[in-house]
Amino acid sequence: MLQKDGKFFVAGHRGLVGSAICRALRRAGHKNICVRSHAELDLLEQQAVRDFFAAEKPDYVILAAAKVGGIHANATYPAQFIYENLQIQNNVIHSAWRNGVKKFLFLGSSCIYPKLCPQPIREEYLLTGPLEPSNDAYALAKISGIRMCQAYRQQYGFDAISAMPTNLYGTGDNYHPENSHVIPALIRRFHEARLAGLPEVRIWGTGTPLREFLHADDMADACVFLLENYSDLPHVNVGSQQEMTIMDIARLVASVVGYEGRILTDPSKPDGTPRKLMDSGKLFGMGWRPRIGLEEGLRAAYADFLHYAAG
């Protein structure tokens, strides 16, 4: 069990998942939460990370900091995606072990799995086929993070675990017009189209790929659950086990936003992986379940976007 007075370092506390984890820890009664902004601690700088861990000595570490983005960002900046994520992981995992961290949680991504993976995707399907080319640099970095945690557990007995979330959305998302993921990108586009009175909105790809989504607050609750209940070598999938086509997601987002125009597709743009449904049976078997429905979560996400747009 986690100590109520233990010190938690949440790396990436300003991001979608990191901020949700801070909220989840507080809900669980943990008040000693240590955070640092990028200006205060650059996780790419090895010595800065070493100095931070030596001074703060956290008991528990959740690594939610990463360079992330959608299809466009991954395809445009692959060097940054692989370098920055590897550097962050190497620095934080190694310093956490050196400074006696009691438990470490590494967060990956569902894109670690092969592009044409059997569905639903089980944990053991990792490294059984080629990756999706549009984000393989990011995926390879995350696969290395999983293996690094396993290696430190095997060689040093370091209690490091890894969780692989499905596609996430929610409060504190990235709404950048080019570098955001699908749900925040759709929220922004439909909102702007409604304000401009546009008769139609065209979405990337064919609209046929199937995707699974999980609210960030559910992911955060799963992280706390795993910290309290799981300690083993294999990584653990975290998803909702519910999937929809991109077109159906677009229609639902449009409805939440109040956009009533036509939704068209652009087959000249990439679809990405055709289907990506996580098998979260291992986690569900431990007793965890998501609690936020998709429409409920989208309404909360749109309210968050309106707050963001208002400055």
N, C-alpha and C positions, 0 to 999 in steps of 0.2 A: 504493500500500500504506500501511496505517496504521503510524505510528511506534510501536515498542514502548514507548518512554519518553514518548510524547505524553500530555498531560493530557486525560482524558475527564470531562465534566460530564454526569451522568445526572440529569436533572430528573424527579422522581417515583420516586426509588430505593426508597421503601418500598412502592410499589404492586405489583400482580401482575406487570406487564410490566417495570417499572423494576428491581425486585429480580432478576428473571430475567436482564435485560441485564447487570447488575453481575456476576452469576455467569458469564455467557457471556464477558464481557470477561476475567475472571480466567482462565478455561479457555484462552482464546486467548493468554495471556501478558502481558496488559496490567495493570499494577499501579498506575498513577497515576490512580486514579479519585476524582474530586471529587464529593461529595454534600452536600446541605443539607436538613435537615428543614424543614417548614413554619414552625416556630417560629423557625428560624435565617434563613430566606429566604422571604418571602411573594411568590410570583411574580405576584400581582395588583398589587403595588406597583411602579410603573414605576421610581422612583428607586432603590429597593432592588435591583432587577434590574440597573440600569445600574451601580451601585456594585460589585455582586458581580462582574460581567464585567470591569470596569476593574481590579479588584484581583487576580482569579484568572487571567485570560487563558487560558481553556481552549483546547486545540487542536481538540478534537472535542466536539460536543454532541448528545445524544440527548434529544429532548423527549417523554418518556413521561408527564409530569404532565398531568392533565386531571380535570375533574369528570365522573364516569361513573356509570352506574346502569342498572337494567333498565327495563322498560316503565312500571311504576308510578312510579318516580322521575322519568323523563323527562316523563311526562304531568303530574305534580304540580308540578314545579319548572322549567318551561321557561325562565323568565327567568334563573334562576341558571345553567342549563346553557349558554345562549348568551353571557351576559355574562362568566362566569368563564373559559370556554374561549377566547373571543376575546381577552380581556385577557391571559391567560397567553401565548398565541401571539404576539400583537403585541409584548409586552415581550421575550420570549426570542429570537424570530427577529431582531428589529431590533438588540438588544444584541449578539447573536452576530456579526452582520455587521459592526457598528461596531467590534468588538474583534478582528477578523481571524481568526475561527474558520476552520480549514482545511476542515472538513466538518461538515455539519449533517444530522441525520435527524429528520424529523417523522413522528409516528405518528398515523394517522387511525383510521378505523373502516369496516367494510363497510356501515354504515347510510348512508353518503354516496350510495349508488346509489338509483335510482328504486324505488319500492315494487313495481311490476310489471315489473321488469327482465327482459329475455331471460336465459335460463340456459344454461350457467354465465355468471357476470357477468364481462365483460371490462373492462379499464381504460377503454376508450373509451366505455363506456356512461354515464359520469358526465354529469349534467346533460341527460339525454335524456328525462326524464319526471318526474312529481310524486314527492315523497318520501313515506315512511311518516309520516302525521301525528303519531303518538304520540311520535316522537323527532326531528322535523324541526329543532327548535332546536339540538340537539346536532349533527345532521348538517350544518346550514348553517355552524356554527362550524368544523367539520372541513374542509368544502369550502373555506372561506376560508383555512384554514391551508395547504392544498395550493397554492392560487393564490398566496398570499403567498410561499411558497418559490419558486415558478416565477417570480414577478415579480422577486424579488431575484436570481435566477440570470440572468434576461434583462437586467435593467438594470445590475446591479453585478458580474456574473460570480461571485456567491456560490455555492459548491458545496453547495447545499441539495437534498436528495432526500426523497421521501415514500414511506412504506410503509403499505399498507392491510391490517391483519390481519382475519381472519375472527373468529368468536366464540372467545374465549380462556378457558381455565380453568387451574388448577394451584396450586402452592405460593404462599401469600400472598394468596389470593383474598379477596373481601369476602363474608362470610357473614351480613350483616345481614338480618333477617327480611323487611324490606320493600324495601330498596334494592339487593339483590344481583341478579346475572345468573342465567340459568336453571340451570346446573349447580351452583353453590354453593347456590342456593336449594333445589334438589331434594335435595342432600346433607343439608342441615340438616333439611328437613321429614321425610325418610324416617328419618333418625337419631332425631329426636325422637318420631316415630310408633312406631318399634321399641321405644324405651325405655318409652313410655306404653302399649304393647300395643294400639294403635289398629287396628281391623279394616280400615280403608280410609283412603286419602289421595286428595284431590281436587286435580288440577293445573289451572292456568289454561288456558282456551281448549278447543279441540276435540282437541288432541293430534296434529293432522294436519300442521301446518307442518313443512317440511323445514329442517334446520339442519346446518351444517358446524362442526366444532370443531377447535381446534388447541391443543396444550399450550403454556403460556407459555414453557417452556424451548426448545421448537422455534422459537417466534416470536423469542426472543432470539438464537438461533443464526442465524436468517435476517437479523436486524438487523446483526449483525457481518459476515455474508457480504455484505450490500448495501453497508455502509460500505467494505469492501475491494474490491468488484468492480463497483459501479454508480455512474455519474455522468451523469445525463441529466434532462431536463425532466419527462417523464411519471412519474406515481406508479406503484408496483408492488404488485400484490396478493400477499398472503401467506396461504395456506391449505393445507388437507390434501387438498382435492378429493374428500373422502368425506363423504356426508351421511346423516342418519337423521331419522325423524320425532321430534317431541317425545315422543310416547308411547313409542317404542322407547328413546329416551335415558332416559326416566323408569324404564322396566323395567330397563335396565342399571344405573342408579344404585341402584335398590332392591336389585338382586342384590348389588352390591358392598357396600352398607351392611348387608345381611342382613335387610331388611324383606320379610316374606312376605305382607302383607295385599293387599287389592284396590287397584287404581289406577283412579280415576274421573276424568272430565273435567268442566269447568265452562264450557260454551259461552257463558255470559253474560259471561265475561271475554274481553278481546281476544286474538287470535292474533298480531297483528303481521303482518309480511310473510309471505306464504304459502310462499315458497321463497327461499332465499338461499345459493346455491352460488357461490363465487368461482372464476374461471378463473385459476389460478396458473401458466399455461403459460409466461409470460415469465420468471418466477423459476425454474421447473423447467428451462427451456431454458438458464439460466446455470449449472446444475449443482447447485442446492440441492434437498434433499428432507427432509421431516419424518422423525423417527426414533422417536417415541413413539406407540405404538398407543393407541386410546381406552380400552380396558379397563385397560391398564397405567397410563395417566395418571389414570384415575378412582380407582384403588386408592391411588395416591400422593396424590391430592387429598383422599381421605377420611382418610388418615393425617394430613394437614395439618390438616383440620378437627378431628380428635380432639385434636390438640395445641392448637389455638385454643380449643376448648371447655373444655379442662382449665385454661385461664387462664395 
